Amino acid sequence: MQVDSCRSYNETNLLVSFSFYGKFGSMSKLSSSKSSIYLWMFIPFLVMQIGIFPDYWPNFKGKDWGTHIHFWTASSWFIFLISQPILVSKGNIEKHRTNGIIGFFIAGGVIFSAFALYSNDIRTSIFFEENNYQAGYLTYRHFTTLLIVETIEVLAFSYAILMSIVKRKLMEEHAWWLMSSVYFIMMPTVGRGMFYVSAYFVGGEDQLKAWHVDVPSSIIISGLALAMVWKFNKWKHPASWMAILITPIIYVLWSWLANIDTVHQWIKKIVIMD
């Protein structure tokens, strides 16, 4: 009986800490909307799936294991973030906590499977360079310098996960770092989808310019992040601005680095070790 009372007290405490956050214990927008938070995770999940569809599913059997593992761990991460607020809204705190431990295992899979795919970018870069080939505006330098911008994204994602662990006793802080983390890793999938869409509208890959992909991809990802920040009034939170700004900054940095052959040669030497 004493154990049940203690559990009930702790669960009530957790729900209260989620519902009341900030000065004077006022109800925040995030807390008062916790039953609909899953929708704000489902929308970027849907956008990610649409973006990756033309690159992944038509050539499903031809993809290597690393690509499959990364796709399914990333998809599992989104599904995890969709399910967790539903459990909280229904008061199923114990299951939420148990799934949370599993979720951090999935996040590790997202991180390490992303690093494992670096070899694919290097192989593509070498093929493009040796055959004097390019896909639209994408040259061999784009695929080696992609490693730098992808590393920035992975590190930002890792930081968000670590902050969610550090802030786990402050449920709203914990939740906001996790919610924002999805926008740190959307660029590769949305960018791939936008490459195909833009190529269709401009008359083929040969007519593509970098801005045909970079600008609409940034508008989609940053726009979704901006809408979420506005919805929950999280303008002062660092994770909010990371989510809003990371994609356009990444694209600008990538375009600049891809024009520097020295960076390309430097990355090749580090990764290939020759």
C-alpha positions as CSV (number, residue, x, y, z in Angstrom):
1,M,0.0,0.0,0.0
2,Q,2.8,2.3,0.9
3,V,4.6,1.5,-2.4
4,D,1.4,2.2,-4.4
5,S,0.9,5.5,-2.6
6,C,4.5,6.5,-3.3
7,R,4.1,5.6,-7.0
8,S,0.9,7.6,-7.2
9,Y,2.6,10.5,-5.6
10,N,5.5,10.4,-8.0
11,E,3.3,10.1,-11.1
12,T,1.2,13.1,-9.9
13,N,4.3,15.0,-9.3
14,L,5.5,14.3,-12.8
15,L,2.3,15.4,-14.4
16,V,2.3,18.6,-12.3
17,S,5.9,19.3,-13.3
18,F,4.8,19.0,-16.9
19,S,1.8,21.1,-16.6
20,F,3.3,23.9,-14.5
21,Y,6.5,25.4,-15.6
22,G,8.1,28.9,-15.4
23,K,7.6,31.8,-13.0
24,F,4.8,31.6,-10.5
25,G,3.8,28.1,-11.7
26,S,1.7,29.4,-14.6
27,M,0.3,27.0,-17.2
28,S,2.4,27.1,-20.4
29,K,1.1,26.5,-23.9
30,L,3.2,23.4,-24.3
31,S,1.7,21.9,-21.1
32,S,-1.9,22.9,-21.8
33,S,-1.6,21.4,-25.3
34,K,0.2,18.1,-24.4
35,S,-2.7,16.0,-25.8
36,S,-2.0,17.5,-29.3
37,I,1.9,17.5,-29.2
38,Y,2.0,14.3,-31.1
39,L,0.6,16.1,-34.2
40,W,3.6,18.4,-34.2
41,M,5.8,15.4,-34.3
42,F,3.7,13.6,-36.9
43,I,3.9,16.5,-39.4
44,P,7.7,16.5,-39.8
45,F,7.7,12.7,-39.8
46,L,5.3,12.8,-42.8
47,V,7.5,15.4,-44.5
48,M,10.6,13.3,-44.0
49,Q,8.8,10.2,-45.4
50,I,7.6,12.1,-48.5
51,G,11.1,13.6,-49.0
52,I,13.0,10.2,-48.8
53,F,10.4,8.2,-50.8
54,P,11.7,8.7,-54.3
55,D,15.3,8.0,-53.3
56,Y,14.6,5.0,-51.0
57,W,11.6,2.9,-51.8
58,P,11.9,2.6,-55.7
59,N,15.4,1.2,-55.1
60,F,14.8,-0.6,-51.8
61,K,16.6,-3.8,-52.8
62,G,19.6,-2.0,-54.1
63,K,20.2,0.0,-50.8
64,D,23.0,-1.2,-48.5
65,W,22.4,-2.3,-45.0
66,G,23.8,0.9,-43.6
67,T,21.2,2.9,-45.4
68,H,18.4,0.6,-44.3
69,I,19.5,0.8,-40.6
70,H,19.7,4.6,-40.7
71,F,16.3,4.9,-42.4
72,W,14.6,2.6,-39.9
73,T,16.3,4.0,-36.8
74,A,15.5,7.6,-37.9
75,S,11.9,6.6,-38.6
76,S,11.7,4.8,-35.2
77,W,12.9,8.0,-33.5
78,F,10.0,10.0,-35.0
79,I,7.5,7.3,-34.0
80,F,8.9,7.3,-30.5
81,L,8.4,11.1,-30.3
82,I,4.9,10.8,-31.6
83,S,4.0,8.1,-29.0
84,Q,5.6,9.6,-25.9
85,P,3.3,12.7,-25.4
86,I,0.2,10.4,-26.0
87,L,1.3,8.3,-23.1
88,V,1.8,11.4,-20.9
89,S,-1.6,12.9,-21.9
90,K,-3.2,9.6,-20.8
91,G,-1.3,9.5,-17.5
92,N,0.6,6.4,-18.4
93,I,3.8,7.7,-16.8
94,E,5.5,4.3,-16.1
95,K,5.2,3.2,-19.7
96,H,6.5,6.7,-20.8
97,R,9.6,6.3,-18.6
98,T,10.3,2.7,-19.8
99,N,9.9,3.7,-23.4
100,G,12.1,6.7,-22.8
101,I,15.0,4.4,-22.0
102,I,14.4,2.5,-25.2
103,G,14.1,5.8,-27.0
104,F,17.6,6.9,-26.1
105,F,18.9,3.5,-27.4
106,I,17.1,4.4,-30.7
107,A,18.7,7.9,-30.7
108,G,22.1,6.3,-30.4
109,G,21.3,4.2,-33.5
110,V,20.4,7.3,-35.4
111,I,23.7,8.9,-34.5
112,F,26.0,6.0,-35.2
113,S,24.2,4.8,-38.4
114,A,24.6,8.4,-39.7
115,F,28.4,8.2,-39.2
116,A,28.4,4.8,-40.8
117,L,27.0,6.3,-44.0
118,Y,30.0,8.6,-44.6
119,S,31.7,5.9,-46.7
120,N,28.8,6.1,-49.2
121,D,29.4,9.9,-49.6
122,I,33.1,9.3,-50.2
123,R,32.5,6.6,-52.7
124,T,30.1,8.8,-54.6
125,S,32.6,11.6,-54.6
126,I,35.4,9.5,-55.9
127,F,33.1,8.1,-58.7
128,F,32.0,11.6,-59.7
129,E,35.7,12.9,-59.7
130,E,37.1,9.9,-61.6
131,N,34.4,10.0,-64.3
132,N,34.1,13.8,-64.5
133,Y,30.5,13.5,-63.7
134,Q,28.0,15.6,-61.8
135,A,24.2,15.4,-61.0
136,G,22.8,18.8,-61.7
137,Y,24.7,21.3,-59.6
138,L,26.2,18.5,-57.4
139,T,29.9,17.9,-58.1
140,Y,32.3,15.5,-56.4
141,R,33.2,18.2,-53.9
142,H,29.6,18.4,-52.7
143,F,29.7,14.8,-51.5
144,T,33.0,15.1,-49.5
145,T,32.1,18.4,-47.9
146,L,28.7,16.9,-47.1
147,L,30.5,15.1,-44.3
148,I,31.2,18.3,-42.6
149,V,27.6,19.6,-42.6
150,E,26.2,16.2,-41.7
151,T,28.6,16.1,-38.7
152,I,27.3,19.5,-37.6
153,E,23.7,18.1,-37.8
154,V,24.6,14.9,-35.9
155,L,26.4,16.9,-33.2
156,A,23.4,19.2,-32.8
157,F,21.1,16.2,-32.6
158,S,23.4,14.6,-30.0
159,Y,23.5,17.8,-28.0
160,A,19.7,17.9,-27.9
161,I,19.5,14.3,-26.7
162,L,22.1,15.0,-24.0
163,M,20.2,18.1,-22.9
164,S,16.9,16.2,-22.7
165,I,18.7,13.7,-20.3
166,V,20.2,16.5,-18.2
167,K,16.8,18.2,-18.0
168,R,14.8,15.0,-17.5
169,K,13.4,16.2,-14.2
170,L,12.0,19.4,-15.7
171,M,9.5,17.7,-18.0
172,E,8.8,20.7,-20.3
173,E,12.5,21.4,-20.8
174,H,13.1,17.7,-21.4
175,A,10.2,17.6,-23.9
176,W,11.2,20.7,-25.8
177,W,14.7,19.5,-26.5
178,L,13.4,16.2,-27.8
179,M,10.7,17.9,-30.0
180,S,13.3,20.3,-31.4
181,S,15.7,17.5,-32.2
182,V,13.7,16.3,-35.2
183,Y,14.5,19.6,-37.1
184,F,18.2,19.1,-36.7
185,I,18.2,16.0,-38.9
186,M,15.6,16.7,-41.6
187,M,17.8,18.4,-44.2
188,P,19.2,15.2,-45.9
189,T,15.7,13.7,-46.5
190,V,13.9,16.9,-47.4
191,G,16.8,17.9,-49.6
192,R,16.7,14.6,-51.5
193,G,13.0,14.9,-52.2
194,M,13.3,18.5,-53.2
195,F,16.1,17.6,-55.7
196,Y,13.6,15.4,-57.6
197,V,10.7,17.9,-57.3
198,S,12.8,20.8,-58.5
199,A,14.4,18.8,-61.3
200,Y,10.9,18.1,-62.6
201,F,9.8,21.7,-62.5
202,V,12.9,23.2,-64.1
203,G,13.1,20.6,-66.9
204,G,15.6,18.1,-65.6
205,E,18.7,17.7,-63.4
206,D,20.9,19.6,-65.9
207,Q,18.9,22.8,-65.3
208,L,19.1,22.6,-61.5
209,K,20.8,25.3,-59.5
210,A,21.7,25.0,-55.8
211,W,19.0,27.5,-54.7
212,H,16.3,25.4,-56.4
213,V,16.9,22.8,-53.6
214,D,18.3,24.9,-50.8
215,V,15.7,27.6,-50.6
216,P,12.5,25.5,-50.6
217,S,14.0,22.9,-48.3
218,S,15.0,25.6,-45.8
219,I,11.5,27.2,-46.1
220,I,9.8,23.9,-45.4
221,I,12.0,22.8,-42.4
222,S,12.5,26.3,-40.9
223,G,8.8,27.1,-41.5
224,L,7.6,24.0,-39.6
225,A,10.0,24.8,-36.8
226,L,8.9,28.4,-36.7
227,A,5.2,27.3,-36.6
228,M,5.9,25.0,-33.7
229,V,7.8,27.7,-31.8
230,W,5.0,30.1,-32.4
231,K,2.4,27.6,-31.3
232,F,4.0,26.8,-28.0
233,N,5.5,30.3,-27.4
234,K,9.1,29.1,-27.0
235,W,10.9,32.1,-28.5
236,K,13.4,32.4,-25.7
237,H,14.5,28.8,-25.8
238,P,17.9,28.0,-27.4
239,A,16.6,24.8,-29.0
240,S,13.9,26.8,-30.8
241,W,16.5,28.9,-32.6
242,M,18.7,26.0,-33.3
243,A,15.7,24.3,-35.0
244,I,14.7,27.4,-37.0
245,L,18.2,28.3,-38.2
246,I,20.2,25.1,-38.6
247,T,19.0,24.2,-42.1
248,P,19.6,27.6,-43.9
249,I,23.0,27.9,-42.1
250,I,23.9,24.4,-43.2
251,Y,23.0,25.0,-46.8
252,V,25.0,28.3,-47.0
253,L,28.0,26.6,-45.4
254,W,27.8,23.6,-47.7
255,S,27.6,25.7,-50.8
256,W,30.7,27.6,-49.7
257,L,32.7,24.6,-48.8
258,A,31.8,22.8,-52.0
259,N,33.7,25.4,-54.0
260,I,37.0,24.9,-52.1
261,D,38.9,22.0,-53.6
262,T,41.4,22.1,-50.7
263,V,38.7,21.0,-48.3
264,H,37.7,18.2,-50.6
265,Q,41.3,16.9,-50.8
266,W,41.7,17.3,-47.0
267,I,38.6,15.2,-46.2
268,K,39.6,12.5,-48.7
269,K,43.0,12.2,-47.0
270,I,41.4,11.9,-43.5
271,V,38.7,9.5,-44.4
272,I,40.6,7.3,-46.9
273,M,43.9,7.6,-45.1
274,D,46.1,7.8,-48.2
